[in-house]
Amino acid sequence: MSFFRRFDWRLLLIFLIVAAIVHIIATFLAVNDRRGSAYMRLLKLLPPNTMTIADPIAPHHELLPYLAPDARYAFCPFDTADKAMRVHALLPEIGWTIGVYAPDGTNLYFAAASAERETTVNLAIVPADDRFLGLSAEARQSSDPDQTIAAPKGFIVVRAPDRGDAYRAETRSILEKASCVSGHA
């Protein structure tokens, strides 16, 4: 009984308050740590402003964790510091999708294939500032994009369902048609 009388409860209270403060600070710092983010991983592994078809997902051989093994992927890390990006993708049937994501994982654009017909995505990604990029002869002759979004950098993901060995060549040929190139919007 004498132990409880001699124990300084104020020290325990101070310890609990300091532990709570450290826990809250560590939580906020962990949320803002982007060193292991999907964007940083793709930036290290893939060439910028180029659509790259990823190898099929296998154990211990995936670009990003938690990718579905029943799908094929094409990725394009992009940066609009110098020029706008032109993105083109064909989504021929249900299960095909395209998404544009910011470096923090925020979804900037998403489209999924329609059940009734093929979906063609023509997208322009422009810098998020007020710069005028000018109009080149190439830009005036090319078809207008269906949509334009503003983003300084991020990555594009085209996802195709893997329907098995018999369809892999067809799926790959459609994924090879997907592109993200620097150019004027």
C-alpha positions in Angstrom: 0.0 0.0 0.0 2.8 2.4 0.7 4.1 2.0 -2.9 0.9 3.6 -4.3 1.2 6.5 -1.8 4.8 7.2 -2.7 4.2 6.8 -6.5 4.1 10.2 -8.3 0.9 10.0 -10.5 1.8 13.3 -12.2 4.8 11.6 -13.8 2.5 8.8 -15.2 0.1 11.5 -16.5 3.0 13.4 -18.2 4.3 10.2 -19.7 0.9 9.4 -21.2 0.5 12.9 -22.6 4.0 12.9 -24.2 3.3 9.4 -25.7 0.0 10.6 -27.2 1.7 13.6 -28.7 4.5 11.5 -30.2 2.0 9.1 -31.6 -0.1 11.8 -33.3 3.1 13.4 -34.8 4.3 10.1 -36.1 1.0 9.4 -37.7 0.9 12.7 -39.5 4.5 12.2 -40.7 3.8 8.7 -41.9 0.9 9.8 -44.0 3.0 12.5 -45.7 6.0 10.1 -46.4 5.9 9.6 -50.2 9.2 7.8 -50.6 7.5 4.4 -51.1 4.5 5.7 -53.0 3.3 4.1 -56.3 4.4 7.2 -58.2 8.0 7.1 -56.8 8.3 3.4 -57.6 7.0 3.8 -61.2 9.3 6.9 -61.7 12.3 4.8 -60.7 11.4 1.8 -62.9 9.8 3.2 -66.0 10.8 5.8 -68.6 8.9 9.1 -68.2 6.3 10.2 -70.7 6.3 6.7 -72.3 3.6 4.1 -72.1 5.2 0.8 -70.9 3.4 -2.5 -70.8 4.1 -4.4 -67.5 4.9 -8.0 -67.4 2.2 -10.3 -66.2 1.7 -10.3 -62.4 3.5 -13.1 -60.7 4.5 -13.7 -57.0 7.4 -11.5 -56.1 7.4 -10.0 -59.7 5.0 -7.0 -59.6 5.6 -3.3 -60.2 3.3 -2.3 -57.4 1.8 -4.2 -54.5 -1.8 -5.4 -54.6 -2.1 -5.4 -58.4 -4.7 -7.9 -59.6 -3.1 -11.0 -61.1 -6.1 -11.4 -63.5 -5.3 -8.2 -65.3 -2.6 -6.7 -67.6 -1.4 -3.2 -67.1 0.3 -0.4 -69.0 1.8 2.5 -67.1 3.0 6.0 -68.0 4.7 8.3 -65.5 4.3 11.8 -66.9 5.6 15.3 -66.2 4.1 18.3 -67.9 7.0 20.7 -66.9 8.0 21.3 -70.6 5.0 20.3 -72.7 1.5 19.1 -72.4 0.8 15.3 -72.7 -1.5 13.6 -75.3 -3.0 10.4 -74.1 -4.8 7.9 -76.4 -6.2 4.6 -75.4 -8.8 2.1 -76.8 -11.1 0.4 -74.3 -12.7 -2.4 -76.4 -14.9 -4.2 -73.9 -16.0 -4.4 -70.3 -13.2 -4.6 -67.8 -10.9 -2.2 -69.6 -10.1 1.0 -67.8 -7.9 4.0 -67.9 -7.0 6.2 -64.9 -4.8 9.3 -64.4 -3.5 9.7 -60.9 -1.6 12.5 -59.1 1.7 11.6 -57.3 -0.2 11.3 -54.0 -2.6 8.8 -55.5 -5.5 11.2 -56.1 -7.6 10.2 -59.0 -7.6 13.0 -61.7 -9.5 11.2 -64.5 -11.0 7.7 -64.9 -12.9 6.0 -67.7 -14.2 2.5 -68.1 -15.3 0.6 -71.3 -18.9 0.6 -72.2 -20.9 -2.6 -72.6 -22.4 -1.5 -75.9 -19.4 -0.3 -77.9 -15.7 0.4 -77.9 -14.6 3.5 -76.0 -11.8 5.6 -77.3 -10.1 8.0 -74.9 -8.3 11.1 -76.3 -7.1 13.2 -73.4 -4.8 16.2 -73.1 -2.9 16.8 -69.8 -1.7 20.3 -69.5 0.5 22.0 -66.8 -1.4 23.1 -63.8 -0.2 26.7 -64.1 -1.2 29.5 -66.4 1.5 29.1 -69.0 0.5 29.4 -72.7 2.2 26.6 -74.6 1.5 28.0 -78.0 0.0 26.4 -81.0 2.2 24.4 -83.3 1.4 23.2 -86.8 1.2 19.7 -85.3 -1.3 20.8 -82.8 -3.5 22.5 -85.3 -3.6 19.5 -87.6 -4.1 16.8 -84.9 -7.6 15.9 -83.7 -8.9 17.8 -80.7 -8.8 15.9 -77.4 -12.1 14.8 -76.0 -11.1 16.2 -72.6 -8.4 18.3 -71.0 -7.2 18.1 -67.5 -4.5 20.0 -65.6 -1.8 18.2 -63.7 1.9 18.9 -63.3 2.9 15.3 -62.9 1.5 11.9 -62.1 0.9 8.5 -63.8 -1.5 6.9 -66.2 -2.7 3.3 -65.8 -4.4 1.3 -68.5 -5.9 -1.9 -67.2 -7.0 -4.8 -69.3 -8.6 -8.1 -68.1 -6.5 -11.2 -68.6 -8.8 -13.6 -70.3 -6.2 -16.4 -70.6 -3.5 -17.7 -73.0 -5.7 -17.6 -76.1 -6.4 -13.9 -75.8 -3.0 -12.6 -74.5 -1.6 -11.6 -78.0 -4.8 -9.7 -78.8 -4.8 -8.0 -75.3 -1.1 -7.0 -75.8 -1.7 -5.6 -79.3 -4.5 -3.3 -77.9 -2.3 -2.3 -75.0 0.5 -1.4 -77.4 -1.9 1.1 -79.1 -2.2 3.1 -75.9 0.1 6.1 -75.9 1.2 9.0 -73.8 3.4 11.4 -75.7 4.7 14.9 -75.0 3.2 17.4 -77.4 1.0 20.4 -77.5 -2.6 20.1 -76.3 
